[in-house]
Amino acid sequence: MPVPTSRVISTVNAANYQSAITSGAFISITGTGFGNSSRSWALSDFEGTNLPVTLDGISVSINGKPAYVEYISPTQINAIAPDDDTIGPVQVEVTTPQGAGYAGTILKQKLSPGLFTYRSGMTSYAAAIHLDGTLVGPAGPSSRPAAPGEVIELYGTGFGPTIPTMPTAQLVSQPVPTVLPVTMTIGGVAAEVQWSGLVSSGMYQLNVKIPNVAAGDQSIQGNISGFQSPATVMLSIASQ
């Protein structure tokens, strides 16, 4: 049997970096030999409103179903997991123009919520913005902390189905709310989630009101139907 020219090292939820995924969520696959180019999907990759299942001959299948490839590089692939009711271990496979590289298995769950993040120093902060578009983060030239009582926008993936149902294979044409309610804590204190929903393919937005918590970096964690995002993500809070 020929040895695959590509090798997969890990497959994770692209937001929370955990080894569990769900339908409609962004996943990130790292490895070697994934071609020579680096690019995201472009308008020419779409067939009407159908998401692309291959970029430059690179494709991904999850449990035998094609995933939707959003980004490729020689060492990383980002894709959106296809609709599939299967729960439990599923096979992931990457195919390149040179052949298939077996990626092993990953746990597929009903939900797999994660907040997208950015790093500043050694800290992982939630990718959140103020309503004026400014980044939420430590005070600096391009960011400022969130104030108690303020509403901010958070972004994540893996928060599940919507009303109405949106097929993962199709472009999201307008925001649609999640079926299940999302709860959020900041610094261990319940925060009001004013809206949660899908705003683009694989991408969820959560509008959250900051509760009265102490200034500084506070842990922020989402919960949907008992599935929690990691508590290691931080949010910068301004003094009152």
Backbone bond lengths (Angstrom), bond angles and torsions (degrees), N, CA, C in turn:
res aa  C-N    CA-C-N  psi(-1)  N-CA   C-N-CA  omega(-1)  CA-C   N-CA-C  phi
1 M - - - 1.473 - - 1.528 109.14 -
2 P 1.341 118.37 129.39 1.463 119.66 -179.66 1.519 111.48 -68.16
3 V 1.325 116.25 146.15 1.459 121.51 178.40 1.518 108.87 -79.34
4 P 1.348 119.33 129.62 1.459 121.10 179.56 1.526 111.22 -58.80
5 T 1.331 116.45 141.49 1.453 119.81 179.13 1.521 112.07 -79.39
6 S 1.315 118.42 -15.73 1.460 121.99 174.45 1.523 109.19 -108.32
7 R 1.323 115.09 149.39 1.463 119.98 -179.65 1.515 109.07 -134.61
8 V 1.315 116.92 129.26 1.462 122.49 178.95 1.521 109.22 -94.79
9 I 1.326 116.22 130.71 1.460 121.51 178.48 1.521 110.81 -97.06
10 S 1.341 117.11 -43.89 1.465 119.80 -179.36 1.513 110.57 -153.85
11 T 1.341 115.24 153.61 1.461 123.30 172.43 1.521 107.28 -130.89
12 V 1.332 117.22 125.00 1.463 121.37 -175.63 1.524 110.56 -141.11
13 N 1.329 115.60 162.54 1.453 121.63 166.20 1.528 107.17 -60.30
14 A 1.333 117.77 128.67 1.460 120.99 -172.83 1.520 113.72 -70.58
15 A 1.321 118.52 -14.01 1.461 120.96 179.82 1.525 112.02 -99.49
16 N 1.345 116.87 -47.45 1.472 118.39 -175.12 1.524 113.61 -100.34
17 Y 1.335 116.96 -5.28 1.473 123.61 176.61 1.524 113.06 60.59
18 Q 1.317 117.24 23.69 1.449 120.90 176.07 1.523 110.21 -96.12
19 S 1.323 115.48 155.81 1.468 120.95 -176.36 1.519 111.06 -85.95
20 A 1.332 115.71 53.24 1.459 122.54 176.40 1.519 107.24 -148.83
21 I 1.330 115.83 136.56 1.457 120.47 -176.70 1.519 109.99 -129.93
22 T 1.314 115.87 172.87 1.459 121.59 174.98 1.518 108.60 -147.92
23 S 1.300 116.81 160.95 1.467 121.05 179.30 1.518 110.76 -58.33
24 G 1.329 116.02 139.03 1.451 121.05 177.14 1.510 115.19 81.59
25 A 1.336 117.86 0.62 1.459 121.34 -178.46 1.520 111.10 -98.28
26 F 1.318 115.78 151.02 1.455 120.89 172.88 1.525 109.75 -71.35
27 I 1.335 115.44 136.01 1.456 121.66 173.12 1.517 108.32 -121.90
28 S 1.322 115.78 156.37 1.450 121.53 177.64 1.522 108.49 -126.62
29 I 1.321 116.38 126.67 1.456 123.03 179.80 1.522 107.47 -113.83
30 T 1.324 117.08 124.96 1.459 120.85 176.62 1.522 109.33 -112.19
31 G 1.318 115.58 149.38 1.454 120.09 -179.10 1.512 110.64 175.95
32 T 1.313 116.14 -150.10 1.458 121.69 179.83 1.523 109.08 -139.07
33 G 1.325 115.41 157.68 1.458 120.74 174.42 1.499 115.21 75.90
34 F 1.359 118.06 24.26 1.467 120.84 -180.00 1.529 111.28 -87.94
35 G 1.301 117.98 44.34 1.457 120.79 179.17 1.518 112.11 88.71
36 N 1.332 115.61 -169.44 1.466 121.40 -174.63 1.521 114.04 -115.36
37 S 1.318 118.12 -12.84 1.459 120.90 -174.53 1.522 111.58 -103.70
38 S 1.324 114.80 160.65 1.462 121.96 175.41 1.524 107.79 -129.48
39 R 1.328 116.55 120.76 1.466 119.20 178.05 1.512 110.91 -166.85
40 S 1.321 114.96 159.90 1.462 122.33 172.69 1.517 109.06 -97.12
41 W 1.325 115.90 167.66 1.458 117.67 177.41 1.526 110.77 -63.01
42 A 1.320 115.57 150.60 1.459 123.30 179.98 1.515 108.60 -126.59
43 L 1.323 116.03 167.35 1.461 121.04 -177.40 1.528 111.55 -54.71
44 S 1.332 116.40 -35.95 1.461 120.10 -178.08 1.526 113.28 -68.53
45 D 1.344 117.36 -14.14 1.467 121.06 -179.95 1.527 112.17 -82.94
46 F 1.324 117.50 -14.81 1.460 121.48 -176.45 1.524 110.70 -89.30
47 E 1.318 114.91 146.21 1.457 121.18 170.26 1.517 107.17 -108.81
48 G 1.321 116.26 97.01 1.459 120.02 -172.96 1.519 109.75 64.98
49 T 1.332 116.04 -123.61 1.463 120.77 178.36 1.528 112.23 -99.14
50 N 1.335 117.34 9.04 1.466 121.06 -179.94 1.523 110.83 -82.98
51 L 1.317 116.55 131.60 1.459 120.94 177.41 1.532 109.76 -68.94
52 P 1.344 117.05 148.39 1.465 119.41 -179.25 1.532 112.10 -72.76
53 V 1.319 116.13 141.90 1.465 121.60 176.73 1.523 111.31 -103.99
54 T 1.327 116.62 -0.66 1.460 120.23 176.87 1.515 109.59 -151.86
55 L 1.334 116.53 143.62 1.456 123.39 171.84 1.522 107.35 -127.67
56 D 1.311 117.20 121.32 1.469 122.87 178.92 1.522 111.79 50.71
57 G 1.328 116.44 39.40 1.448 121.02 177.01 1.512 115.60 81.30
58 I 1.341 117.33 6.47 1.467 121.76 179.49 1.523 108.58 -103.96
59 S 1.321 116.39 126.80 1.458 121.44 -179.55 1.520 110.13 -136.37
60 V 1.328 115.12 163.72 1.462 122.47 -178.93 1.523 108.17 -134.21
61 S 1.315 117.20 136.92 1.463 120.35 172.21 1.520 108.84 -121.83
62 I 1.328 115.35 142.71 1.462 122.80 177.94 1.517 107.44 -126.03
63 N 1.311 115.66 117.72 1.468 121.33 -176.01 1.531 110.85 56.26
64 G 1.327 116.05 35.73 1.451 121.56 178.05 1.512 115.58 81.00
65 K 1.335 117.55 0.62 1.468 121.42 -179.23 1.531 109.60 -108.80
66 P 1.338 117.98 140.61 1.465 119.60 -177.87 1.525 112.29 -69.39
67 A 1.336 115.24 132.13 1.452 121.47 172.97 1.528 108.59 -87.96
68 Y 1.328 116.97 170.58 1.457 122.45 -175.08 1.527 107.80 -107.38
69 V 1.325 115.71 112.39 1.467 122.02 -168.56 1.527 109.77 -85.61
70 E 1.339 115.55 117.92 1.464 121.16 -176.08 1.523 112.34 -100.73
71 Y 1.336 117.90 -29.54 1.471 121.29 -175.60 1.520 109.51 -151.81
72 I 1.328 115.46 142.02 1.461 120.84 175.59 1.526 109.82 -134.49
73 S 1.323 115.12 149.46 1.459 122.88 169.74 1.524 106.55 -153.31
74 P 1.310 119.03 172.98 1.464 119.05 179.29 1.526 114.16 -60.49
75 T 1.353 116.95 -22.48 1.472 119.58 -175.67 1.529 114.44 -124.15
76 Q 1.339 118.41 0.57 1.470 119.70 -177.57 1.521 110.97 -150.09
77 I 1.332 115.06 143.16 1.459 122.73 173.19 1.522 107.71 -130.52
78 N 1.322 116.71 130.10 1.461 121.44 171.56 1.525 108.25 -109.34
79 A 1.311 116.46 133.13 1.462 121.09 -177.66 1.518 109.46 -145.67
80 I 1.327 116.12 167.85 1.455 122.70 175.91 1.522 107.97 -110.08
81 A 1.332 116.14 126.85 1.465 120.75 -177.84 1.526 110.53 -66.68
82 P 1.330 117.62 137.48 1.472 120.87 -176.91 1.525 112.41 -74.75
83 D 1.315 115.41 164.80 1.467 120.88 174.69 1.531 109.19 -65.72
84 D 1.330 115.84 130.41 1.460 122.06 -178.29 1.521 106.87 -169.81
85 D 1.336 117.51 125.66 1.464 121.35 -177.15 1.524 113.51 -79.32
86 T 1.325 118.07 -3.25 1.462 121.21 -178.07 1.524 110.87 -62.21
87 I 1.330 116.41 136.07 1.457 123.43 174.51 1.526 107.49 -121.81
88 G 1.332 115.96 132.63 1.456 120.31 -179.52 1.522 110.46 123.12
89 P 1.333 117.82 -169.34 1.464 120.58 -179.10 1.530 111.41 -64.32
90 V 1.322 116.66 134.06 1.459 121.81 177.56 1.531 108.95 -132.23
91 Q 1.322 115.37 154.34 1.453 120.61 179.85 1.528 110.80 -85.66
92 V 1.328 114.86 141.97 1.462 122.49 175.52 1.526 107.48 -121.76
93 E 1.324 116.33 132.25 1.457 120.29 179.83 1.516 110.63 -135.98
94 V 1.313 115.99 135.73 1.467 122.92 175.72 1.518 108.29 -105.70
95 T 1.319 115.74 133.48 1.458 120.61 175.57 1.524 108.96 -120.21
96 T 1.325 116.54 130.45 1.455 123.33 176.91 1.527 108.25 -115.96
97 P 1.315 118.35 171.90 1.466 119.23 176.89 1.531 113.24 -58.13
98 Q 1.337 116.94 -20.48 1.464 120.80 -179.93 1.525 113.03 -90.27
99 G 1.343 117.64 -9.85 1.453 119.12 179.85 1.510 111.94 138.72
100 A 1.339 115.19 -174.24 1.465 121.14 -175.30 1.519 110.78 -95.79
101 G 1.323 115.72 144.21 1.453 122.16 173.45 1.512 109.07 -121.89
102 Y 1.314 119.37 115.74 1.451 122.62 -175.76 1.524 110.53 -72.80
103 A 1.323 116.55 129.29 1.458 121.09 -174.54 1.517 113.08 -102.99
104 G 1.328 118.01 -2.13 1.448 119.15 -178.92 1.517 111.96 84.72
105 T 1.323 116.37 -148.70 1.461 121.08 -175.46 1.524 111.07 -123.11
106 I 1.327 114.11 158.37 1.456 121.66 173.89 1.520 107.82 -141.87
107 L 1.315 116.88 153.24 1.460 121.64 -179.53 1.524 109.61 -78.56
108 K 1.324 115.48 127.60 1.463 120.84 175.13 1.518 108.32 -105.64
109 Q 1.337 116.09 127.34 1.459 122.69 -176.78 1.524 110.48 -116.09
110 K 1.336 114.51 167.99 1.458 119.96 174.52 1.520 110.30 -62.75
111 L 1.325 116.74 -39.17 1.459 123.74 178.86 1.525 108.56 -141.68
112 S 1.315 116.71 154.88 1.465 121.09 177.61 1.528 108.49 -152.09
113 P 1.355 117.10 70.07 1.462 119.65 -173.00 1.526 112.89 -70.79
114 G 1.306 114.95 138.75 1.456 120.95 175.07 1.510 110.27 -149.62
115 L 1.319 116.82 144.07 1.459 122.26 175.94 1.527 108.45 -97.49
116 F 1.315 116.16 132.80 1.460 118.89 174.83 1.527 109.34 -67.25
117 T 1.319 115.33 148.38 1.464 120.56 -172.39 1.531 110.95 -135.13
118 Y 1.307 114.37 168.97 1.460 122.30 167.24 1.524 106.84 -138.60
119 R 1.308 116.34 157.05 1.457 120.05 -177.88 1.523 110.49 -106.29
120 S 1.326 114.07 139.93 1.461 121.99 171.87 1.517 106.23 -132.78
121 G 1.315 116.24 110.95 1.456 119.27 -172.23 1.518 109.70 66.14
122 M 1.310 117.23 -126.13 1.455 122.43 179.76 1.527 112.61 -99.58
123 T 1.334 116.86 5.91 1.466 120.88 -174.03 1.513 111.20 -105.74
124 S 1.327 115.92 139.35 1.455 122.95 176.50 1.524 108.66 -100.20
125 Y 1.334 116.37 113.49 1.464 122.15 -177.77 1.525 111.18 -103.93
126 A 1.331 115.91 146.37 1.456 120.88 175.08 1.526 109.79 -62.10
127 A 1.325 116.07 136.72 1.467 121.15 175.54 1.523 107.40 -77.33
128 A 1.311 116.15 89.84 1.461 123.04 -175.49 1.518 109.23 -127.75
129 I 1.332 115.62 152.18 1.455 119.74 177.47 1.527 110.09 -130.16
130 H 1.327 114.64 151.09 1.461 120.94 169.48 1.525 108.05 -73.21
131 L 1.318 116.22 165.11 1.463 119.98 -178.45 1.518 112.52 -65.19
132 D 1.352 117.74 -16.36 1.469 120.07 175.85 1.523 111.78 -89.96
133 G 1.342 116.52 4.58 1.451 120.91 177.11 1.505 115.71 92.03
134 T 1.326 117.98 -5.71 1.464 121.48 179.12 1.529 110.17 -73.45
135 L 1.309 116.08 142.60 1.459 121.49 178.91 1.526 110.71 -66.52
136 V 1.334 116.21 137.57 1.461 121.44 172.43 1.529 107.90 -83.64
137 G 1.319 116.66 124.98 1.459 121.03 -179.82 1.510 110.33 -179.85
138 P 1.309 117.04 -174.18 1.463 119.76 176.52 1.520 110.97 -56.60
139 A 1.332 117.26 149.09 1.457 121.45 -178.48 1.526 110.36 -57.64
140 G 1.324 115.96 128.46 1.457 120.64 -178.60 1.508 110.32 -172.05
141 P 1.326 117.53 -174.49 1.471 121.33 -176.89 1.527 113.89 -60.85
142 S 1.348 117.19 -31.88 1.473 119.49 -174.10 1.525 113.35 -121.37
143 S 1.322 118.43 8.15 1.466 120.80 -179.61 1.515 110.18 -150.34
144 R 1.329 114.63 159.34 1.467 120.03 174.37 1.520 108.43 -149.83
145 P 1.335 117.51 153.74 1.470 120.37 -179.35 1.528 111.67 -67.44
146 A 1.328 115.21 160.63 1.464 121.65 174.98 1.517 109.42 -86.55
147 A 1.318 117.12 142.04 1.458 122.15 -177.69 1.523 110.51 -99.21
148 P 1.342 117.95 144.02 1.465 119.90 173.51 1.525 111.15 -53.72
149 G 1.333 116.17 134.20 1.456 122.02 -177.61 1.516 113.59 92.44
150 E 1.313 117.29 -13.94 1.465 121.87 179.76 1.529 110.44 -82.35
151 V 1.330 116.81 149.09 1.462 122.31 174.06 1.526 108.22 -101.61
152 I 1.334 116.12 129.45 1.457 121.49 178.19 1.526 109.77 -122.81
153 E 1.328 115.90 166.08 1.456 121.74 176.81 1.529 109.51 -109.48
154 L 1.328 115.80 127.31 1.457 122.87 176.08 1.524 108.63 -112.05
155 Y 1.324 116.27 156.56 1.462 120.68 -178.73 1.524 110.13 -130.74
156 G 1.323 114.86 139.66 1.460 119.11 -178.24 1.512 111.34 -155.98
157 T 1.316 115.75 -169.68 1.455 122.79 178.21 1.520 109.04 -146.23
158 G 1.327 116.51 160.93 1.458 120.76 175.02 1.506 116.04 83.08
159 F 1.349 118.10 20.81 1.464 121.20 -177.80 1.531 113.10 -92.80
160 G 1.321 117.65 10.96 1.453 120.36 166.56 1.513 117.34 88.11
161 P 1.343 115.07 -166.95 1.465 121.78 -172.16 1.520 113.25 -68.70
162 T 1.331 113.77 164.49 1.460 121.25 -175.55 1.525 110.54 -127.40
163 I 1.337 114.68 169.56 1.463 122.48 173.17 1.529 108.13 -118.71
164 P 1.334 119.42 115.59 1.468 126.51 -4.55 1.530 111.23 -72.45
165 T 1.323 116.26 168.18 1.452 121.21 178.09 1.526 109.89 -64.68
166 M 1.330 115.53 134.75 1.456 121.25 177.82 1.523 108.88 -114.66
167 P 1.336 119.06 114.22 1.464 119.70 177.00 1.523 110.28 -59.91
168 T 1.324 116.68 131.04 1.455 120.48 -177.89 1.519 111.81 -59.50
169 A 1.323 117.47 -29.71 1.467 121.64 -177.07 1.526 112.95 -67.25
170 Q 1.346 117.24 -15.66 1.456 121.16 -173.88 1.525 111.61 -105.64
171 L 1.326 115.73 147.24 1.457 120.79 171.83 1.533 110.23 -58.38
172 V 1.318 116.37 143.06 1.463 121.31 175.88 1.523 107.46 -85.36
173 S 1.339 116.45 117.94 1.464 120.71 -174.21 1.523 112.87 -91.55
174 Q 1.347 117.07 -21.66 1.456 120.41 178.97 1.522 108.89 -155.97
175 P 1.344 117.93 155.53 1.469 120.24 -179.70 1.522 111.15 -61.38
176 V 1.333 115.90 139.53 1.463 121.85 177.32 1.527 108.87 -135.13
177 P 1.334 118.70 136.18 1.461 121.21 -175.37 1.533 112.88 -74.69
178 T 1.315 115.37 155.89 1.457 120.96 176.12 1.529 110.29 -70.74
179 V 1.326 115.67 149.16 1.468 120.92 176.16 1.524 110.34 -67.37
180 L 1.314 116.16 -47.32 1.458 121.79 -175.68 1.524 110.44 -93.78
181 P 1.321 117.68 144.30 1.458 120.04 179.23 1.527 111.72 -70.88
182 V 1.318 115.19 142.33 1.464 121.87 177.01 1.525 107.96 -104.42
183 T 1.318 116.81 134.00 1.460 121.08 172.69 1.525 108.19 -112.88
184 M 1.324 115.10 158.14 1.459 120.22 -175.74 1.517 109.55 -143.75
185 T 1.330 116.27 140.92 1.456 120.73 171.47 1.522 108.92 -122.19
186 I 1.332 115.03 144.04 1.462 122.00 175.99 1.519 106.39 -128.46
187 G 1.310 116.05 119.30 1.463 119.92 -174.70 1.516 112.40 60.44
188 G 1.336 116.31 29.78 1.458 121.21 -179.68 1.513 114.44 80.51
189 V 1.333 117.63 0.73 1.471 122.56 -178.22 1.530 108.76 -105.25
190 A 1.325 116.29 135.29 1.466 120.50 -179.76 1.527 110.62 -61.44
191 A 1.328 115.66 132.87 1.459 122.17 176.46 1.528 108.99 -112.40
192 E 1.306 116.82 145.03 1.465 121.57 -179.69 1.527 110.03 -77.14
193 V 1.328 116.36 120.19 1.467 120.98 174.62 1.523 107.05 -93.45
194 Q 1.310 116.64 106.12 1.458 120.64 -174.94 1.523 112.56 -79.73
195 W 1.334 116.48 -26.43 1.470 120.21 177.41 1.509 108.81 -162.22
196 S 1.328 116.02 142.65 1.466 121.20 173.68 1.510 108.13 -141.52
197 G 1.323 116.59 134.61 1.446 118.57 -179.18 1.514 113.18 -175.71
198 L 1.315 114.18 173.58 1.456 123.09 179.74 1.534 108.79 -85.40
199 V 1.335 116.90 126.34 1.468 120.10 -178.09 1.530 112.70 -114.55
200 S 1.313 117.70 -19.18 1.462 123.11 171.97 1.520 107.25 -157.08
201 S 1.295 117.57 171.51 1.466 120.20 -175.23 1.531 111.21 -55.69
202 G 1.337 115.60 118.84 1.458 121.84 179.31 1.509 115.69 77.52
203 M 1.326 118.53 -7.60 1.466 122.75 -172.76 1.530 111.64 -111.11
204 Y 1.339 115.68 123.29 1.462 122.20 178.19 1.524 109.69 -108.35
205 Q 1.326 114.85 145.76 1.457 121.58 175.35 1.518 108.63 -115.27
206 L 1.342 116.12 140.24 1.458 121.88 177.00 1.519 108.19 -128.17
207 N 1.321 116.66 121.68 1.459 122.07 176.73 1.523 108.01 -95.31
208 V 1.316 115.90 115.58 1.462 121.28 -168.93 1.524 110.39 -127.67
209 K 1.338 115.17 134.34 1.466 121.23 176.75 1.530 109.27 -92.44
210 I 1.319 116.38 128.10 1.465 121.60 -176.34 1.532 109.44 -72.37
211 P 1.343 117.80 126.47 1.470 120.07 177.72 1.528 111.02 -80.04
212 N 1.301 116.35 177.09 1.463 121.44 177.93 1.529 109.20 -78.00
213 V 1.306 115.32 97.35 1.464 121.82 178.65 1.520 108.53 -130.24
214 A 1.316 115.75 162.99 1.457 121.54 -177.44 1.521 111.27 -66.17
215 A 1.318 115.28 151.66 1.456 120.87 177.81 1.528 110.53 -66.81
216 G 1.320 114.55 154.95 1.459 120.32 -179.93 1.521 111.09 113.38
217 D 1.314 115.87 -171.11 1.461 120.64 179.05 1.520 110.15 -79.58
218 Q 1.344 115.51 123.79 1.457 121.55 179.99 1.534 109.65 -121.99
219 S 1.313 116.24 142.92 1.460 121.02 177.01 1.526 110.10 -66.02
220 I 1.345 116.32 137.75 1.457 121.20 176.11 1.517 108.57 -123.73
221 Q 1.328 115.32 131.63 1.468 120.06 -173.76 1.518 109.85 -141.82
222 G 1.351 115.39 132.14 1.450 121.30 176.56 1.514 111.43 -100.56
223 N 1.324 116.01 153.82 1.463 121.75 179.61 1.520 108.02 -141.28
224 I 1.337 114.94 132.45 1.456 119.87 175.20 1.524 107.94 -140.90
225 S 1.315 115.94 116.29 1.463 122.90 178.52 1.524 111.94 53.21
226 G 1.350 116.79 37.78 1.459 121.39 176.75 1.515 115.05 88.48
227 F 1.327 117.65 -7.17 1.467 121.38 176.84 1.528 108.26 -95.10
228 Q 1.327 117.00 126.55 1.456 121.39 -173.63 1.520 112.25 -113.17
229 S 1.325 115.44 145.56 1.461 120.06 169.81 1.531 107.92 -79.71
230 P 1.333 118.11 157.17 1.462 120.53 -177.05 1.528 112.74 -59.74
231 A 1.331 115.61 143.93 1.463 121.41 -179.20 1.522 112.13 -84.68
232 T 1.327 117.07 4.83 1.462 121.03 -177.77 1.526 113.13 -85.27
233 V 1.342 116.79 -5.45 1.468 121.22 -179.55 1.530 108.92 -83.79
234 M 1.342 116.48 137.21 1.457 121.90 -176.16 1.534 111.96 -111.72
235 L 1.318 114.83 157.29 1.457 122.90 174.19 1.522 107.34 -135.12
236 S 1.321 117.44 131.42 1.470 121.47 179.61 1.518 110.36 -81.24
237 I 1.337 116.15 127.98 1.466 122.68 -177.65 1.526 109.07 -114.42
238 A 1.336 115.78 133.95 1.460 121.58 178.20 1.526 110.36 -81.71
239 S 1.317 116.22 157.83 1.455 120.18 175.29 1.522 109.18 -71.72
240 Q 1.336 115.74 151.33 1.457 120.24 -177.11 1.521 111.06 -82.05
